[in-house]
Amino acid sequence: MFGRIALSLALSGIAFAQTIPARPEALRFAPISFQVPRAKDYKAKLKNGIPVYLAPNGKEGTPMVRLSLQWRGGAYLEPQGKEGLAGLFGAQLAQGGSGRTDASKMEDKLEALAATLASSCGDTGGGLSLQVLDADLDAGLDLFMQVLTDPAFAQERLDLAKRQARQALGRRNDAVTGIAAYQMGFLLFGEEHFSNKDMTAASLDAITREDLKAFHARLLHPGNFVLSVSGSFDRKAMLDKLNATLGALKAGPAASLSPKVPAPDFARKPGIYITDKDGPQAMVQWALPGMRRSDPDWHAAVVMNQLLGAGGFTSRLMKRIRSDEGLTYGVRTNLGPGPYWKGDLNGSMQVKNRSVAFALRLALEEMRKLKEQPVSAEELAVIKDGLIEAFPSQWGSRQAVAGRFAEEALQGWTEDWWADYREKIQAVTPADVQRMARKLLELDKMVLLVVGKASEVEPGDPDHPGALKDVAPLPYAKLPLRDPLTLKPMKP
């Protein structure tokens, strides 16, 4: 008996071995059958008008419920001199307790329920989320509503958060990545745009508990909210619970609909910019004017960007700068979708100081090739297949589906915009890619920033001669570090 089993296993192993192809690209898989979810199948509206996207698991999955309330309104609503208020508000909403339950007791109750309650607020919006066992939904939802409608913003919690924020401000210039983030912001959007009105020591000191309460009161309007719910629940029963809680929410006397996010009004100055910061590696970033996701050329631009630098190890920049030359662990580009104004085509990499100029020459050479030479059918097929085959993973859970639809609604995108995404990607041709490269890779419009040890960066690599200032025919300028507590440029 044992012998027959062993022989059977051996024969099946031989048969399996014979099906293994010689190279990975020869592997063949059955086509993925995937239908893009439709918003109408998930969407409902509470009695006060709050849109909600519900994605129940039915009898499948873990017995959990995940609820996320997102809102319009963030740092662009901060009063002058209170920069950093939105971020503190977002953190303290869930951490500072409520009028009925102080912060410590709130934490004890959440721990007893094995539940999590979290909040945050950024430049343009924020959110409050709850994760709780389905059997404890009523208790969890009660705590959720307490902090949403009557947050306490406990003074001792706020004081601690402000002390921690002050310490973080002092470390603003510690890393080249952090310096590059604020320097690039000023280069792209100027001194006056809200996105660059970051917290300073003075604005932090000026923020009070009353400011957090006023910020909350302004946002607490049903017209600012979008809700997503996923997990183990019955759709009708969940809608009944939500209508009795969130659906009963009314705008208070200080509440208002959040205004449109203001677009930057700033004339960028293309150029090569360097900030001197001692360290073993430099941070390199660049930006070119992009487009909005609503542009009819968007899908062709996505493919071009994937080919250039967004496609990981299949992208040209990664192959050339990392794989061929070993100059960086990673180089990547990103095409911003531009929900409120045109996005940018950004790129970044970290490189040894003396290798910066050489790595940039390689990057710019690959950009020029995309403009001058049509991509081959074989390379284009690899890029498009990668985008199409990875697409279903973006919808891999009920939580992801509900969250995606809620975020799309919050940002004002067309409903079901993703329904024909794969077909439009598949339709992109080599001519489309070259056309988008010529449209977006206008190197005379590039803003290029290097943060690193200037004495090593500027002359370049002796083994690959060429100074940083000669990388591209652009103006060259030095940017001073900014004071970490005031964000004012420091004297050299």
C-alpha atoms as one frame of an Amber mdcrd trajectory, in Angstrom:
protein
   0.000   0.000   0.000   2.734   2.410   1.017   4.656   1.592  -2.156   1.684
   2.397  -4.388   1.225   5.769  -2.626   4.923   6.612  -2.968   4.903   5.666
  -6.660   1.802   7.775  -7.259   3.383  10.793  -5.558   6.600  10.350  -7.523
   4.761  10.160 -10.845   2.666  13.227 -10.013   5.850  15.109  -9.064   7.401
  14.235 -12.429   4.280  15.425 -14.234   4.287  18.684 -12.236   7.983  19.252
 -12.904   7.396  18.887 -16.621   4.897  21.783 -16.540   7.341  24.286 -15.001
   8.541  26.685 -17.725  12.188  27.540 -18.218  11.743  31.256 -17.409   9.314
  33.229 -15.188   7.888  35.239 -18.096   6.694  31.967 -19.652   4.346  31.311
 -16.729   0.682  31.370 -17.714  -2.255  32.052 -15.427  -5.977  31.837 -15.862
  -7.575  35.250 -16.527  -8.820  37.063 -13.430 -12.569  37.426 -13.419 -13.272
  40.709 -11.643 -16.103  43.185 -11.898 -15.490  46.692 -10.634 -17.896  47.431
  -7.752 -20.579  49.993  -8.513 -21.263  52.835  -6.093 -25.049  52.462  -6.371
 -24.836  48.972  -4.874 -23.298  50.367  -1.678 -24.666  53.882  -1.398 -27.458
  55.098   0.854 -28.331  58.399   2.488 -29.145  59.106   6.115 -32.215  61.146
   6.962 -30.129  64.311   7.465 -28.479  63.890   4.061 -25.140  62.308   5.049
 -24.126  59.891   2.252 -23.118  56.461   3.509 -21.460  53.518   1.749 -22.258
  50.159   3.341 -20.298  46.972   2.603 -21.593  44.112   4.781 -19.738  40.792
   4.818 -22.895  38.777   5.303 -21.948  35.573   7.102 -18.333  35.728   5.951
 -15.309  37.253   7.621 -14.573  38.275  11.197 -17.359  39.501  13.506 -16.160
  43.114  13.351 -17.692  46.398  12.259 -15.548  49.222  10.895 -17.074  52.674
  10.692 -15.302  55.716   9.266 -16.723  59.242   9.172 -14.757  61.613   6.948
 -15.204  65.362   6.705 -14.363  68.257   4.423 -12.289  70.894   6.156  -8.756
  70.996   7.501  -5.721  73.227   7.813  -6.986  75.627   5.134  -9.630  76.721
   7.684  -7.109  77.627  10.402  -7.204  81.244  11.642  -4.097  83.336  11.065
  -1.594  82.710  13.834  -3.110  79.333  14.792  -1.201  77.181  12.287  -1.185
  73.565  13.471  -4.671  73.792  14.952  -6.212  71.248  12.550  -3.609  68.615
  13.339  -3.999  69.042  17.094  -7.779  68.996  16.764  -7.646  65.791  14.738
  -5.465  63.991  17.268  -7.276  65.213  20.362 -10.822  64.539  19.132 -10.545
  60.831  19.948  -7.940  61.136  22.713  -9.428  63.895  24.845 -12.579  62.212
  26.143 -16.116  63.614  26.057 -18.461  65.648  28.210 -19.936  62.400  29.587
 -16.803  60.264  29.819 -13.353  61.577  30.700 -10.358  60.515  28.646  -9.076
  57.806  31.004 -12.487  56.189  31.415 -13.030  56.373  27.661  -9.817  54.406
  27.156 -10.876  51.852  29.772 -14.233  51.347  28.065 -12.640  50.942  24.659
 -10.150  48.423  26.058 -12.956  46.432  27.662 -14.696  46.305  24.291 -11.453
  45.444  22.451 -12.375  48.434  20.282 -10.333  51.211  18.708 -11.380  54.818
  18.228  -9.051  57.049  16.202  -9.130  60.487  14.611  -6.948  62.728  12.486
  -7.155  65.936  10.465  -4.892  67.127   7.662  -4.709  69.934   5.110  -8.104
  69.445   3.454 -10.048  66.978   5.599 -10.042  64.461   8.395 -11.884  61.580
   9.910 -13.079  59.697  12.981 -13.093  55.893  12.864 -14.339  53.061  15.046
 -13.534  49.356  14.958 -15.549  47.149  17.283 -16.961  43.616  17.599 -20.412
  43.376  16.034 -21.878  42.242  19.389 -20.622  45.491  20.984 -21.630  47.853
  18.203 -24.174  49.771  20.295 -21.658  50.459  23.068 -18.948  51.409  20.572
 -21.263  53.648  18.588 -22.243  55.441  21.783 -18.599  56.310  22.500 -18.137
  57.341  18.858 -21.072  59.746  19.049 -19.869  61.165  22.355 -16.522  62.314
  20.977 -18.065  63.430  17.691 -20.770  65.616  19.199 -19.366  66.565  22.624
 -15.576  66.253  22.716 -13.926  67.363  25.939 -10.440  68.072  24.576  -9.024
  67.363  28.039  -6.559  70.103  28.967  -3.901  67.746  30.319  -3.970  65.706
  27.084  -3.711  68.868  24.999  -0.813  70.151  27.113   1.045  66.869  26.595
   0.407  66.951  22.844   1.721  70.522  22.653   4.897  69.592  24.523   5.474
  66.701  22.139   4.779  68.939  19.135   7.302  71.489  20.429   9.959  68.770
  20.614   9.131  67.697  17.062   9.535  71.281  15.832  13.027  71.369  17.266
  13.940  68.304  15.179  12.656  69.797  11.913  16.133  70.102  10.411  17.503
  66.788  11.646  16.907  64.800   8.435  17.337  65.644   4.757  13.904  64.151
   4.037  12.135  66.570   6.379  14.074  69.555   5.071  13.291  68.604   1.474
   9.575  68.338   2.292   9.256  71.902   3.514  11.660  73.405   0.978   9.832
  71.816  -1.952   6.519  73.035  -0.595   7.714  76.627  -0.646   9.212  76.222
  -4.127   5.965  74.840  -5.558   3.259  76.813  -3.739   4.910  79.879  -2.227
   4.928  81.399   1.233   1.239  82.300   1.416  -0.582  79.113   0.407  -2.204
  77.252   3.287  -0.247  74.083   2.514   2.914  75.891   3.639   1.413  77.551
   6.695   2.920  74.957   8.997   3.025  75.061  12.760   5.599  77.317  14.392
   6.532  77.714  18.045   4.470  80.906  18.225   1.362  79.400  16.623   1.636
  76.321  18.847   1.769  78.485  21.955  -1.279  80.423  20.734  -3.535  77.362
  20.321  -5.976  76.843  23.202  -8.612  74.313  24.156 -11.223  76.898  23.158
  -9.708  77.020  19.658 -10.167  73.250  19.323 -13.777  73.566  20.435 -14.440
  76.374  17.944 -12.826  74.393  15.106 -15.013  71.400  15.999 -18.181  73.510
  16.174 -17.519  74.872  12.696 -17.086  71.414  11.144 -20.083  69.776  12.842
 -22.454  70.083   9.885 -24.043  67.064   8.154 -23.145  68.581   4.780 -19.442
  68.173   5.557 -19.610  64.415   6.219 -19.321  61.188   4.243 -19.597  57.817
   6.006 -18.379  54.311   5.183 -19.237  51.123   7.083 -17.958  47.613   6.502
 -17.969  44.295   8.333 -20.456  41.987   9.987 -23.929  43.558   9.945 -27.324
  43.537   8.297 -27.743  46.486   5.937 -31.235  47.501   7.038 -30.461  47.121
  10.736 -27.299  49.171  10.320 -29.156  51.959   8.517 -31.669  52.059  11.361
 -28.852  52.425  13.919 -27.107  55.089  11.878 -30.297  57.093  11.338 -30.912
  57.053  15.093 -27.423  58.399  15.768 -25.526  60.121  12.963 -28.693  60.626
  10.957 -30.173  62.640  13.830 -27.230  65.048  13.838 -28.150  68.657  13.087
 -25.941  71.615  12.277 -25.208  73.694  15.352 -25.346  77.500  15.468 -21.601
  77.816  14.729 -21.506  75.097  12.034 -21.074  75.863   8.364 -20.404  74.069
   5.112 -16.677  73.998   4.486 -15.704  76.271   1.579 -13.851  75.159  -1.524
 -10.203  74.295  -0.986  -8.186  77.269  -2.285  -5.833  76.580  -5.187  -2.320
  78.054  -5.069  -1.782  81.386  -6.793   1.970  81.305  -7.188   4.307  81.586
 -10.171   6.895  78.848  -9.816  10.478  79.489 -10.804  11.991  76.444 -12.528
  15.554  75.810 -11.461  18.099  73.694  -9.660  18.057  74.423  -5.934  20.391
  73.152  -3.239  20.207  73.307   0.553  23.375  72.498   2.455  22.922  69.788
   5.091  25.747  67.593   6.302  25.073  63.881   6.004  26.146  60.775   4.082
  23.276  60.935   1.587  21.392  63.659  -0.219  17.646  63.834  -0.763  16.773
  64.619  -4.378  13.294  65.702  -5.427  11.853  67.158  -8.598   8.465  68.313
  -9.823   6.915  69.044 -13.208   3.433  70.446 -13.886   0.914  67.605 -14.148
  -2.827  67.364 -14.667  -6.089  66.439 -12.976  -7.515  62.943 -13.026 -10.495
  64.266 -14.982  -8.243  65.057 -17.968  -9.056  62.804 -20.970  -5.327  62.072
 -21.309  -5.065  60.811 -17.724  -4.806  57.092 -18.504  -2.072  57.634 -21.086
  -0.217  59.746 -18.519  -0.560  56.962 -15.930   1.034  54.461 -18.302   3.838
  56.870 -19.197   4.528  57.530 -15.509   4.479  53.812 -14.703   7.018  53.247
 -17.437   9.212  56.108 -16.244   9.366  55.596 -12.488   6.165  54.426 -10.801
   6.423  50.780 -11.836   9.020  49.625  -9.317  11.644  47.343 -10.802   9.949
  47.398 -14.215  10.370  51.179 -14.535  13.199  52.692 -16.512  14.553  54.920
 -13.765  14.807  52.013 -11.325  16.492  49.782 -13.886  19.006  52.423 -14.912
  19.839  54.152 -11.615  19.503  51.265  -9.168  19.885  48.000 -11.058  22.501
  49.102 -13.625  24.481  51.689 -11.642  23.716  50.849  -7.988  23.376  54.518
  -7.041  20.228  54.297  -4.906  18.011  51.811  -3.112  15.018  53.241  -4.906
  13.862  55.989  -7.256  10.202  56.621  -7.853   7.872  59.014  -9.644   4.289
  59.878  -8.788   1.529  61.467 -10.848  -0.721  63.377  -8.469  -4.459  63.123
  -9.268  -5.102  66.760  -8.379  -8.454  66.639  -6.584  -8.491  70.408  -5.954
  -6.066  71.781  -8.546  -3.738  70.289 -11.154  -1.426  67.735  -9.644   2.309
  67.416 -10.263   4.555  64.757 -11.709   7.005  64.283  -8.844  10.142  62.201
  -8.477  12.544  61.431  -5.648  15.582  59.407  -4.657  18.274  59.320  -1.988
  21.835  59.151  -3.296  25.369  59.548  -1.967  26.296  63.225  -2.087  28.937
  62.931  -4.768  26.659  60.744  -6.963  23.765  63.222  -7.141  24.779  64.936
 -10.387  25.504  61.643 -12.159  22.203  60.081 -11.018  20.284  63.144 -12.180
  21.937  63.068 -15.591  20.824  59.459 -15.945  17.267  60.336 -14.879  17.023
  63.232 -17.316  18.445  61.056 -20.085  15.671  58.493 -19.546  13.080  61.272
 -19.677  14.466  62.518 -22.976  14.415  58.993 -24.406  10.709  58.676 -23.589
  10.085  61.889 -25.512  12.259  61.023 -28.505  11.834  57.253 -28.973   8.535
  55.308 -29.097   8.266  52.581 -26.479   8.356  49.046 -27.840   5.170  47.005
 -27.961   6.742  44.406 -25.652   7.748  46.898 -22.943   4.402  48.661 -23.146
   2.554  45.360 -22.773   4.469  44.557 -19.562   3.615  47.953 -18.082  -0.073
  47.833 -19.023  -0.465  44.238 -17.854   1.056  45.182 -14.516  -1.410  48.030
 -14.015  -4.404  45.952 -15.098  -3.517  42.840 -13.119  -2.820  44.829  -9.942
  -6.073  46.760 -10.212  -8.372  44.223  -8.471  -6.165  44.279  -5.355  -7.229
  47.898  -4.774 -10.717  46.552  -4.105  -9.527  43.565  -2.088 -11.776  43.973
   0.950 -15.207  45.308   1.808 -13.527  47.997   3.867 -11.444  49.080   0.872
 -14.523  49.261  -1.364 -16.608  51.338   1.035 -13.648  53.554   1.881 -12.793
  54.154  -1.773 -16.333  55.287  -2.602 -16.477  57.551   0.461 -13.174  59.213
  -0.400 -14.231  59.699  -4.024 -17.459  61.367  -2.892 -15.625  63.570  -0.398
 -13.253  64.853  -3.086 -16.010  65.364  -5.625 -14.971  62.860  -8.298 -17.459
  61.457 -10.775 -19.238  58.421  -9.363 -17.994  55.101 -10.797 -15.018  56.784
 -12.454 -13.072  53.516 -12.063 -15.583  51.356 -13.964 -13.704  51.491 -17.303
 -10.204  52.076 -15.931  -8.730  48.813 -17.250 -10.205  49.255 -20.710  -8.738
  52.758 -20.987  -5.334  51.587 -19.783  -5.407  48.745 -22.294  -6.200  51.187
 -25.103  -3.028  53.274 -24.549  -0.653  53.063 -27.536   3.083  53.741 -27.947
   2.144  57.001 -29.679   0.025  57.990 -26.642   2.954  57.367 -24.284   5.321
  59.444 -26.392   2.746  62.222 -26.687   2.316  62.355 -22.904   6.067  62.277
 -22.353   6.401  65.314 -24.611   3.508  67.017 -22.843   4.532  66.365 -19.223
   8.314  66.017 -19.324   9.001  69.638 -20.214  12.365  69.844 -18.515  12.577
  73.626 -18.801   9.666  73.731 -16.318  11.322  71.454 -13.761  11.789  72.440
 -10.134  14.730  70.335  -8.909  15.772  70.300  -5.250  18.810  68.709  -3.590
  19.316  68.641   0.168  22.767  67.353   1.037  26.377  68.230   1.804  26.948
  70.963  -0.752  30.745  70.684  -0.819  30.372  67.095  -2.068  27.171  67.454
  -4.107  28.075  70.473  -6.225  31.310  69.261  -7.898  29.881  65.815  -8.662
  31.627  62.441  -8.937  35.235  62.473 -10.219  34.575  59.129 -11.897  31.593
  60.579 -13.759  32.537  64.224 -14.319  29.870  66.908 -14.310  28.831  69.528
 -11.764  25.333  69.763 -10.333  24.729  73.202 -11.868  25.361  71.722 -15.326
  22.848  68.859 -15.026  20.219  70.871 -16.911  20.032  74.344 -18.524  18.156
  75.805 -15.562  18.880  78.658 -13.144  20.940  77.575 -10.146  20.300  78.814
  -6.608  21.148  78.016  -3.008  18.333  77.827  -0.459  19.161  78.429   3.211
  17.789  76.194   5.925  14.787  77.572   7.769  14.641  78.111  11.475  12.844
  75.024  12.860  10.752  77.071  15.289   9.808  79.995  13.042  10.229  78.613
   9.484  11.998  81.839   8.538  15.066  81.465   6.280  18.265  81.474   8.314
  21.269  83.548   7.367  24.156  81.496   5.938
